[in-house]
Amino acid sequence: MNLILLLVLVVAAGAVLSVQAAINGRLGESVGVLRSSLLTFAVGALITGLLIVFFQPPQAMSLLQAPKWQLTGALFGVVYMLVMVGAVPRVGTAVATVAVILGQLGMGMLIDHFGWFGNPAIELSPHRVLAMLCLALALLFMYRSRTPQAVSGKPRA
């Protein structure tokens, strides 16, 4: 796959995550954080199961044969979902999304630098640190620019 197309798809996936966070935040306010998260995972499991049945080529090993530490990644999706469903109605979709991206960037840079989880090591450069600082500054500006109505937690029309 063309690298540019892949990056466009990754950006689109990020956009979809923001839409999901906004919708699930509202649903979480209506039915509760856990029920909203359950719906997301149930629908996701159903769709993924259908994709596996109809499109997944055979793999060298099954989930039960994979190293157990690799299976723990699924737990982090639960943490993300619960936190976002609870946070979006309080801080807004943009602030919550930038905060998530800041966390992703920081951990991603550590994983790259140390080559954790069998990934290739990519040295932590001054440019990467500067990018992290710029994103942290963006988060600060976005958080401080929230309106009093958003801070009060009252739903907007």
Buried (B, 14 or more C-beta within 10 A) or exposed (E): EEEEEEEEEEEEEEEEBBEBBBBBBBBBBEEEBEEBBEBBBEEEEEEEEEEEEEEEEEEEEEEEEEEEEEEEEEEEEEEBBBBBBBBBBBBBBBBBBBBBBBEEBEEBBEBBBEEEEEEEEBEBEEEBEEEBEEBBEBBEEBBEEBEEEBEEEEEEE
